[in-house]
């Protein structure tokens, strides 16, 4: 547990995890996330000091200070122009839902994609104002970014975001998110397989952990996935283990991270389609949005006020 002198919690739920009690007796909550970042990445066009370098086909790319990298830009453009629509069709044709982590500026640059997200009744959570590294931002500057993110997100989608995943957070991010006061949950954590609460300035704050392992970003990182078969195998193995644990009386959640420009490519999309069909063949898998998990947890597992008091 955390203490006054050590802020990390290395205990968590420990040996006896709470019974999730997912709807309809589901053995597993399966939660797909589609990161919509294209148009919000680092670019001198938006006043950044260098070009984008992360999560593309150019593994090991370096930022170009003061210059545009047109190859990198076009890989991101593919995600918005083609990859998004392939994934939108894949999920809507199967009537399977997901949560979008939407970068505010990126969504503002593609209203048609936002309209399609809303048409599908997907949750649109916040992925920050820009897809930037926040570790060197001042606290006040990041606070301004979060406020502007909420403003643009609300203007573009018609409602404020209830969840947030900054993605590349600073040490101040969680504190600033909790101080903002309007978020139901945060997702800048990979610490558990169930939601949990942390102390906040406005009372207990819910964390719905995310994933970096069951994530298509590993197609674009060293020692990652080299083929769709590897991606499918990893997702299937994870799903099977968690489903078995749920059947044995300990239901968990499984998050799967997706990116338009990565799994939106045909050779990778085929593996994702196989996994969607595999999940759909199990009647005890609850495919849901992150806000559904958050609302369920707040209702079924409200915080214990004595443990969460400041």
N, C-alpha and C positions, 0 to 999 in steps of 0.2 A: 504494500500500500504506500501511498505518498505520505510524506511527513513534511514538517516545516523546513527541514534542511535538505531533503532529497525529493525532487518533484516527480520522479518516474514511478509508475506502478507496475511492478514485475510479478504481482500476485494474481490480479484479475479475479475471476470467479473461482479459481483454484480447482480442487478435485470435484466439487459438486456444482456443476453449472445449472442455472435455472432452466426449467422446462419451458421452451419457447411457446408452446401451445399455438402453433401456426393454425390458420383457418382450415377447417374441414379435416383436421387431423394430419396435415401434411408432414412428411418426414424431413422436408428440406424447403427453405425459401430460396429460390433461384432468382438472382437479380442481375440483369444485363444493364450495363452502362455504355452509352454511346457518347464519347467525348467529341464535342463539336468545337474545334479550335481554329479551323482554317480561316485566315483573315485576321486573327488576333495574335499571331505569333510575332516574334521579334522581327523588326524591319525598320530600316532607316526611313521608310515612307511614313512611319508613325513616330518618328523622332527618336528611335532607339539608336544606340551607338554602333550596332552591328547587325548582321543578318542572322536568321534562325539557323540552328545546327542540329537540333534534336529530332528523334523519332521520324525518320524518313528512310527511303531506300538507300541513302548515302550514309551508311554506317561509318561512324568515325569522322563525320564532317566537322569542320571548324567554323566558328563565326568569322565573317569577313568585316572587320571594322570599317565603318564608313562606306560600305559598298552593298549593293544588292547582289544576291546569289540567285540568278534567274532559274537555274535548275531546281534549287530548293523551293523557290516560290511556286514553280509549276507543279511540284509534287504535292504541295499543300492545296493548290487550286484543284487538282484532280479529286481530292477528298470532297470538296464542296460541290464540284460540278458533276461528278460521276459516282464516286464511292458512296456518298450519302444516299443517293437514290436507289442504288442496288440494295443497301441495307434496309432502307425504308420499305421497299417492296418485299424483301425477305421476311421481315417481321410482320408487316400488315397482312400479307397473304396467309400467314399462319395464325393470325389473331393473337400474337404474343406481344406483350408490352415491355417497356423498358424505361429507364431514366436517362435523360440527356444531361450531360454536364456541359452547359453552354457558356462559352466565353462571350461576354456581352458584346464586344466590338465585332466579333466574328458573326454573331447572329444578326446584328444590325446591318451587315453587308450582304445578307442573303435572306430577305423576307419570305421568299417562296419556301425555303427549307423550314423556316419557323412555322409557317402556315401548315405545312405537312406534319410537323411534330404535333401541333395542336389538333389537327384533324384525326391523328392516330390516338389522341388522348394520352400521349406520353407525358410523364413528369418532366418539366424543364427546370432542373436545378442549376445553381450558379457554378461556373468554373472560373469566376473572377472577371475583372474588367478586361485584362489582357492575359495571354498565356506567357507569363514572364517569371523569372527567378526573383523571388521577393526577399531573399536572405539579406541583401544589402540595402533594402529600402528603410528609411526612417519610419518610426511608428506612425507619425503624423501623415506621412506620404501614403503609407499603406492604408491608413484609415480613410483617407480621401478616395483612394482607389476602390475600396469596398463600398463606400457611399455612392460613388458614381456608377459602379457596377450594378447596384440595386436599382438606381434610377433608370439606367438604360435598359436593363433587363425588363423592368416593369413596363416601360414605354414600348419595347419591341414585342413582348409576349402578351401583354394585357394584364399581367399579375406579377407580384413580387415573387422572388424565389424563396422557397421554404427550406431548401437544403443548399449547402455549399461545399465545394471541393476546390480549394485554391490550387492544389496540384503541386506547386513548387513553393510551399509556404515559408514564412520566416518564423522565428521564435515568438513573434508577437501575434501571428495570425489568429490562433484560436481565441486569445484574449479579446482581440478586436472584433471578431465575429460575435462573440458572446455579448460584448458591449453594445453592438449594433442593435440587438434585441429582437429582431424579427425572424431569425432563423429557427426552425424547429429542430434541425439537426446539422451536424458537421460530419464530414467524411475524410478529413485529412489524417487518417490513422489506418494502420494495417495490423493493429495490436490484438485482434480477437476475431472469433467467428460468430459472435453475437453482439448486439448493441450493448452499450454501457453508458453510464452517466459520469460526468465530471462536475466539480464545483465551478460555479460561475457567478459573476457579479449580480445577475438577475435571478439566481437560483440554479438548480441542477440543469445541466445542458447535456443533451443526448448526442452520443457519438455513434454513427452507423459506419463501421469500418469498411474500407475499400480493399482493393487487391492490386498487387504488382506481379503476382505469379500467374494467375489465370487471366492473362492480359495479352492482347495482340501486340503490345509494345515490344514484346520479346522477339518479334520478327525483325526489330530494328536495333537490337542491342547485342553486344558480344555474348557468346554462349547462350544464344536464344533459340527460337524455333527456326529451323531451316526449311520446313515444308509444312503444308497444311495438315499432313498426317500426324506430325509431331504435336501440333496445336490440338487437333481433335483428340488424340490419345491422352494428352495431359488433362484436358477438360473432362473427358469421360472418366478417367481414373479418379479425379477429384470428386466428381459427381457421385460415382459409385461408392466411394468410401463414406462420403457424408450421408448419402441415402441409407447406407447400412447402419451408420450410427444413429440416424433418426429412427429407423425401424426398431432399433434396440432401446429406444427411449430417451435419446439425447439429440433432438433436432437442432440443426444449426442453420446458418445462411451461407450461400455461395455467391460471391460477386464475380462477374466476368467483365473485364474491361475491353472496350472496342474503340477503334479510331477509324474515321471515314477513309482516310488516305492509306490505311494499312490493311485491315481486314476487308475493306471495300474493294480491293483488287480481286479479280475473278478466281485466281488459284487459291486464295485464302478464304474467300467467301464460300467456296464449295465445302470446305471443312466446317465452317461455322454452320452452314445449312444442315449438314449431317448431324451436328451436335444439337441444333434446335429440334430436329425430328426425333433424336434420341431422348431428349428431355420430355418432349410431348408424348412419348410412348409410356411415360410413368404417371399414373394418376395421383401419386402422393407427392408430386413436386409442385410447389406453389410458385408460379412465375409471376413476379410482382414488380412494382416500382419501389424505389427507396422510401418514398414518402409513405407508402403502404406499410412497410416494415416499421418505420418510425411511429406511425399512428398506432399500430398494433402494440408496439412495445410500451408506449406511453400509457395505453389503456390497460394492457394485461400485466405490465411490470412497471408500475409507477415508482419513482425514486423514493427511497426511504429518507425522509426529511432529516432524521437525526444524523445519518451518515453524510448528508450533503450540506449540512449547515456550515457557514463560514466561521 
